[in-house]
């Protein structure tokens, strides 16, 4: 099993038609794009951490009940430099790259100096995000790469830091009903301060899409900044939350030590070694009022924890409910060093941290006259508490909703609203999910899909047209298999019943991935729209469909045209 983490995946840039078993809903057309590490060894050099591998995009295109697979490495500057040198020459978070031993002493000295304040890799391997109708591969640094969602071509490199003073940014933005993309980043030592920056990218003005030749973030707006509680040790964060009127930021005691990071290259250690969990410190919950664009002055805290993924947040009767997946420490990140993955599938003791879905409830109206020690949560539906402290701050204790789920997804139409269902991967003691789970928050019941030798990816919810209930829709998940006689496939589940509707099998070596999204057909640009923006040359099949040939007999790339 551990070989799945080490092998170099082969890319398949031309579409491969999958074998569909079952029936795909007729309304379902679009592209599921996934992102994750695909190349872990370059020449004789190898990455130390699974999260360091070269980004490999892969997609399943659904059209007229047929499915087509393709994959392509992100042609980032990092990828091109590594491939050209046939060795790892650009540092990743868990792997520090060093000068060629043949370089002279002056070249080596310059390399050491340049890593004191490093420019991060542009190997965007974590997620696919949307900005102003365009799609980008993203990670947790200031770079994102625009891609063509239909061909997976790498198009344009974008640097957030040219538009806002940020060094790091999350790969999990939010999209509001007005069309804004909201995200958060970290600004390190800017004008002597370290801050967390909330920014938004507005939708394009009417008619502007056809006039511009490149995507632009020139209208990026900094909404609010939150001072870091430590100048030299800002909190690591992978995601944040949003409700109708608030943005929620969790400042956890899992921190990046900037001074250690500045000297990491000299000391021969990776930047990841500068991430430190402070188990005796508090976790702080910050609220930003979206109307005033200011931070709520009341201080909310909870015990030390490590988390990566928010689930959802919403407001109810002057309370803000926040659900997230948390861990008691940072052992999950440590586990994904490739050396630690060896044998971990046979040794449960290697993996002490179990993901827990917890619900925090934050009172939005804190009575100054409330007694110290009193619980300010008045909702009968939860056991979570928020206790007033002597200094006027509020100490929050969560309700445990369930254990053993990660990579949560919801029906995004309910993002920031009261909701009922969580779709997630189910994990036991090993780091790779073994099942897909639907968790009912109200009844606390689970529905699961599981199959022997199958390792599912993050489930993606796609709502049905004219859906009347929250779980009216489809679940998509890419399934990696470890049985040589069982090829990998795209799994399609009914989100309500969790019964299998169809699977699309592909005869390729599917790689483990991290995150992605489904783009409905209506949100995909036509070739004319792409060309009007100064688009790129398509590398697919011919542009003119042969009208007198049945579509089923056409090559895969021709069948995909017009999607």
N, C-alpha and C positions, 0 to 999 in steps of 0.2 A: 504493500500500500504506500509506503513512504516514497517509492519511486515516482509516484504521481507528482510529488513536490520537486523532484530534481530533474526530471527529463525536460529536454528542449522540445517544445511543440513545433510541428511543421505547419506553416501557414498555407492556406488554400484561398488565394485571392479571387479565383473564378468560382461562380456559384455551382454547388453540387446539390442535385435534387435528392431530397430525403424520401424514404419510404414511409408513407403515412398509414398507420393502422388505427382504425376508428374514424370518427367524423368530426372535423373541425367546424365550429359554428360558421354559417355563411357570412355573418356580419364581420367576422374577424379577419382584417387585412392590415398589414403593417410590418414593422421590423422590430424584433427584439435584439438589442445590442448589449453585449456583455464585455467587461473589461477585467483584466487581471494579469498576473505575471506569467509569461510563457517561456522565456529563455533564461536559464539559470547558470549556464556555462558558456563562456566565450573564449575560444582557443583553449589554452591550458588553465585559464583562471575561472573561478567559480564564486558566485555570491554566497554570503554567509547567512542571509535571512531570506525567507520565502517572499516577503514583501518587497524585495529589491529587484526581482526579475524584470526583464524587459517587457513592456506592455504589449499584450497581444489582444487585439479586438476581434471578436467573432460575433456573427449575427445569424439569426434565423428570420428569413423573409417569408411571410405568409400571404398567399394570393390564390383566390379561387379554390381553396381547399388544399392547395399544394404548398410545400415547404422547401426552401432552398437555403443551404448553409454556405457560409464563406468565412474566412478568417484572414487577418493581415496584421503584421507587426506595425505598431505606431512608429513612423519614421521620424522620431524626435532627433534633436541634435545629439543627445546622449547615445541613442541607438546607432546613428551613423558613425560617430567617433569610435565607439567600441568595435563595430564591425570592421571599420577601416583598419584599426590597429590590431584586430584579431586578439584582443585582450580587453579586460575591464580597465578603462582609463578615466571614467567619470565616477566619482564617489556616490554611493547611495546611502540611505540612512543607516543600514546595518552593515555596510561594506565600505571601507575606506580604500580608495585607489591611490597608488603611489607612482612616482615617476619611473620611467623605464630605467633599469639599472645602467644602461649604456649612456644615459644623458650625463653631461658634464656637471660639475659642482654648482655652476652658476644657474643652470636650468633647474636643478634640484632645489636650490635656495629660493628661487622665484616661486616654484610650486608650493613650497612650505608657506611662504608669505601670503600667497593668494588664498590659502585655506584658512587664514586667521579669521577673516570675515567671508565665509564661503558663499559662492553663488550656487544655489541648489540645483540638483538635477532637474531636467524637464521630462523625465520618464514618467508620464502621467498614466499610471496603471490602476487607479482605484475605481473610478466611476465614469459615467457618461452624464453630462449635465447640459442644460438648455439655457441659452442666452439670446433673447431677441429673435427667436425662430431658428437660430443656428445651434449646432450640437458640438460639444467639446469633450475630449478626454481630459480627465482631471485627476489630481492627486491632492497633496496637502501643502504644496508650495505655491509660489506666486505665479507659476506658469500654467497655462492650459493650452491645449492644441485643438483647433477647429478641425473637424473631420467631415467627410461626406458620409452620411448615415446609410446610404444605399450601396456605395462601393467600398467603404471603409478607407478611402484615400485620406492621407494626412495632408492638410491644406495650409494652415496658418498658425504660427505661434503667437500667443497673446500673453503679455506680462501685466498682471494686475498692478504691480508696483509703479507702473507708469501713470496710473490713474488714482491711486491711493497709496499712502505710506504703509504698506503691509509687506511682511516677509513670508508669511504663511497664510493659507486660506483653506477652509474645509472643502471636502469633495461632496458635501451633502447640502446644497442650497435649498431654499424653499421658493415656491411660486405662488403668488397671491392672486386673488380674483381679478385684480386690475392689470395683470400681466407683468408685474414686477418680479424680478429675480432677486431674492434676498440672500446674503451670505455673510459670513464672519471671517475675520482674519486676525493675525497678531502683528502688531507693530513693535519691533524690538529697538530700544535705545533711540527712538526718533525724538530729537530735541531733548535728549536726556530722560525720556520717559518710555516705559513699556506699557502698551495698551492693547485692549481687544477692540477691534473695529467692526461695527455693523455697517454694511453698505448695501445699496440696492442698485440694480441696473433696470431702468425703465423700459417699457416696450417701445418699439419703433413708432415714430410719428406716422400718421396715415400717408401712404404714398412714398415713404422714404426708402422702403425695401428695394424698389426698383432703381433707385438713384445711386445707392452706395455700391462700391465695388468690393469692399471688405467689411467684415464685421467690425464694429467699433464699440469700445467701452467709454467713449469720451463723455457720455452723459452719466457715467457712474457717480452716484451721490453717497457721501458718507453720512449715515443717518445719526450715529451716536458712537461715542467711544467710552469704554469702561476701563479705568486704571487697573493695571495688574497689582495685586496685593504685594508682589515682590518685583522689584526692578530687574533683578538678575535671573529670576526663576519664574517665567510665565507658565501658566497651566497649559498642558497639552489638551486639545479637544478635537474630536473627529466630526462632531455634529452639534446642532443646537435645536431649540424648539421654538414653535410659533403658535400663538392662539389668535383669536380675532383682534384683540387689542394689545397684545404683549409679545415681546420676544424674550425667550428664556435662555440664559447662558449659565452653564454650570462650570464654575472654577474649581476643578478638582485638584487634590494634592499630588497628582501625577504630573511632574514638572520637568521642563527642559532647562537644564543649568547652562546658561549662556557662557559663563567663564570657562566651564569645562569644555563646552563645544568649541570655543575659540582656540583651545589648546589641544583638541583631540587629535589633529593631524600630527602634531609634534610628538604626542604621547603614544602614537601608534594604535589608537582605539577608534571605534566608529562613533558617529554622532548619536546613534541609538543608545550607546552606553551612558550618554549624558541625560537620559530620561530617568528620573528618580521618583519613586513613590514614597511620600512622607506619611506613614501610617498613623502618626500621632496628631496630624493637623486636621482641621475641619475642611469640609467641602462647602463652598458658598454658592448660593442660588441667586443669580442677578435677574431682575426683571426690567425690561425697557418698555416704557409706554409708547406704543406706536403712534399715538395721537400727538403727544407733546415732544416725542423724540428725546426723552430724558429718562435716566435711570430712576426707578422707584427708590426713595431714600431708605426704606426699611431694609434691614439686613436679615437675610434668611440663611440658615446653615443646617448642615446635617453631618453625620459621621464621615470619616474618610472612606472613599470608594474610588473605583476606577470604572469608567464606562466609555463606550464607543458610540452607541446608537440610541438616539431618542426614538420613541415609538410615536407618540402624539401628545398634544396638550390642548386643553380647552377650558373655558370658563363656565362656572355654574354657581349661581347664588352667591356672588361676591367671593368665590374661591377660584383658584386656578389649579387645575388637575394636570399633573405632569407624569407621564409614564416613560420609563427608560429601562434598558438592559444594563445591569451593573455587575461588578465583580468585587471581591474583598481585597484584591491586590492586583499587581501588574503581571502575574505569572503567565497569562495568556499570550501577551506580546513576547515574553521570553521564550515561550514554547516554540514559536515559529522560526527560531534559528534552526537551520537545516540540521545541525549536529544534534539538537534536542529532539528532532522529530524521529530520529533513528530509534526504533524499538518502542516508541511511545504508544503505538497501537496495541502492543501486547502488555503494556505496563500502566494500568490505570493510576497508580500512585504518582506517576509523573505529572498528572494534571489535577492539581488540587482545587483550582478555581472553577466553580460551576456558575454559568450565567443565570441571573435571577431577574425576572421582570418585576419591577417595583413601581408602586404608585405613590408619588408625593402630592400633598395637598397644601397649597400656599394660600393663606387668607389675604385677600386684597384690601380689606378694611381692618386695620389693626387698632383696636380700641386702646387709647392711651391710659384709660382708667381700669383696664382689665387687670386682674390680680396676677402677680408674678407666679409662674408655675401653672397657670390655667391653660387649658386646651382651647385654641381659637378656632378649631375646625368644627363646624356645625352641620356637616353633611352626614345623614344617617347611613349612607350607602358605602362608607369606607371606614376602615379602622386606622387609617393614617392620622397622625396627630401633628399639631404645630403649637409648641409651648412657648409662652412669653418668658423671656429671660430678664434678669435684673437690669441689664443695660438697654432694654427696649428692643433687642433683637429677638428673632423667633427661631427656635430650634425645631426642625422638622424630622419626624420619624415616619418612614414609609410603611405602606401596606404591601406585603408580598402577594403578587398576583399569581405567579407560577414560576417554576424553575425549568432549566434545560432548554431554553429557546434563544436563538440569536438571529441576526440579519432580518429584523422585523420589517414588514410592509403592511400597509393598510390600504383601503380604498381611498385614494388621495382626494376624492371629492369631500371626504370627511376630515381632511387635515385641518387642525385648528378648531374642530367642532366635536361635540359629544359623539362618541362612536362605541362600537360593541366588539368588533372582531379584529384580531391580530393574526396575520399570516407570517410564518417564520420557519426557519430550519430548526429541527430538533437535534440536540446533541446529548450524548451520554458522557462517556469519559474520554473519548478521543477528540481531537480538534476538528475533525471533518464531520459535517452533519450526516446523519443516517436516515433522516425522515423529513417530511414537510408537515407542518402542524398548523391547524386553524384553532385558535384559542378564543373561546367565548368569554369575555370579561364578566358578563352578567351571570351566567350559569356556572362559570369556572370549568366548563367541559372542553375537551380537546377532540378534534378529528384529525387523523393522521394518515398520510400515505407513506408506505415503506416497502422496499423490495430488496431482496438479498443481493449483495455485491453492487449496490447502487448508492451513489453519493450525490445528493441533490445540491444545487446552487440556491441562492437566495430566491424565494418565490416572488413573482411580480403579479400584482392584481391588475386585470384589465376589465373595466366595467362594461356591462351589456348596454346596448343602446336603449334609451328610455327606461333605465333601471328604476325600479320603485323601492327596492330594499337595498340595504348596505352591502349585502353579500351576493347581489345579482351580478354575476360576472364569471371570469375565467382566471385560473392561476396558471402561470407559465414558469417552468423551471427547467434548466439544462441539467441533464443527469450524466455524470461520469460513472463508468462501470469498471470493475476490476476483474471481471470474468472475460477471458479472451473470446469466448463463444457468444458473448452478449455485447453488441456494439452500443455506443452511447446514443442518447436520444433527447429530444425536446418533449417534455411531459406537459400535457394540457389537461387540467382538472376543472371540474365544475366547482366553483368557489362555494356554492351553497351546500352541496351534498358531499363534496370532496371525492366524488367518484371520477374515475378516469374517463375523459371524453375521447382522447386520441393521444398517440405518441408518433413522433417523426424521427425515425432512426437514420443515422448517418454513419457511413463506413469510414470514419476518420478517428484519430486519437484526440478526443476532446480533452481540453485542459481544465483544471480547477480555476475558477475565476472568483471575483469579489463582488462587484456591483454592476448595475446596468439599468436600462429602462426600455419600455415598449413605446414605439412611435406609431400612432395610428396613421393609416394611409392619408387621411385628410391633412395631417401635419407635415407630410413630406413634400418638399418642393419639387415642382416639375422641372424638366430639363430646361424649359424656356426661362423659368424663374432663376435658375442657377446661372444661366448664360447672361441674363440681364444684370446680374450682380458682378459680372466679370469672373464667372466660375471657371472651373478647371476642365480639362479634357477628360471625358469619361473613358474608363478602361474596361467597360462592360462589352456586351455584344453589339451587333449592328443596331442602328437607330431606327430602321424601318422594318416593321413586322411584315412577313410575307402573308398576304391576306388569303391566298388559296391553299395554304398548308394548315392542317389542324393544329391548334395551339399545343396539344399534348405531344406532338411529334417534333416540335421546335427544340433547339438547344436550350439548356436551362437559362442562359443569360437572356435569350429572346423572350422566354415565357415571363421573366421578371419585369420586362419593360412596362412602363405605364403605371407601376405601383407608386 
